Amino acid sequence: MRVRVLVVPCLLALLALTACGEERSGNAFCSAIELNIPQLTSTMLTQEEVRAAVDAYKEVGETAPIAVRKDWEAITELLERTAKLDTTDEAAVQALANLAYETKKPAERARKWIKDKCGLDVATGMDVSPPTSGK
């Protein structure tokens, strides 16, 4: 009898905790992308635009399912570092360029996953190719 008395409150607490947490599913992720698509696909020319994109990527990332979470986090990290970049620091600029190269494959995987599972094309906002020197 005593076990039954303890089990019911524990189950109710577990259900309440589960309901309060953010949903990490494909449907929730796709919905978050759709809601934030203007910020995710816009061209980022200023630090302010990059910071706005970082906020959108973080918000969407809260719902990212396991299948795409690490790739999404890599893209978000690249944007975060871009937002904080001191363009007068050559070493920091080179480190960011290196990170952009490293993030290319995760971005391609995330782009494909989103296109396949969500039916959305976010290619414009996820092009993390490093800038060319113009030569």
LINFEN-V868341 format. One record per backbone hydrogen bond with DSSP energy under -1.0 kcal/mol. NH is the residue of the N-H (numbers start at 1). CO is the residue of the C=O. E is the energy in kcal/mol with one decimal. If there is no record, write none. Layout:
NH;CO;E
NH;CO;E
//
This chain:
5;1;-1.7
6;2;-1.5
7;3;-2.4
8;4;-1.8
10;6;-1.7
11;7;-2.7
12;8;-2.3
13;9;-2.4
14;10;-2.3
15;11;-2.4
16;12;-2.2
17;13;-2.4
18;14;-2.2
19;15;-2.1
20;16;-1.6
21;17;-1.3
29;25;-2.5
30;26;-2.8
31;27;-2.3
32;28;-2.4
33;29;-2.5
34;30;-2.5
35;31;-2.3
36;32;-1.6
40;36;-2.0
41;37;-1.9
50;46;-2.0
51;47;-2.7
52;48;-2.3
53;49;-2.1
54;50;-2.6
55;51;-2.2
56;52;-1.9
57;53;-3.0
58;54;-2.7
59;55;-2.3
60;56;-2.6
61;57;-2.5
62;58;-1.2
63;60;-2.0
64;61;-1.1
68;65;-1.8
69;65;-1.5
72;68;-2.5
73;69;-2.7
74;70;-1.9
75;71;-1.9
76;72;-2.5
77;73;-2.6
78;74;-2.0
79;75;-2.2
80;76;-2.6
81;77;-2.5
82;78;-2.0
83;79;-2.4
84;80;-1.1
85;82;-1.2
89;86;-2.0
93;89;-2.3
94;90;-2.4
95;91;-2.5
96;92;-2.2
97;93;-2.1
98;94;-2.5
99;95;-2.3
100;96;-2.4
101;97;-2.0
102;98;-2.2
103;99;-1.8
107;103;-2.4
108;104;-2.3
109;105;-2.7
110;106;-2.6
111;107;-2.7
112;108;-2.3
113;109;-2.6
114;110;-2.8
115;111;-2.4
116;112;-3.1
117;113;-3.2
118;114;-2.1
120;114;-1.2
126;122;-1.0
128;126;-1.1
//
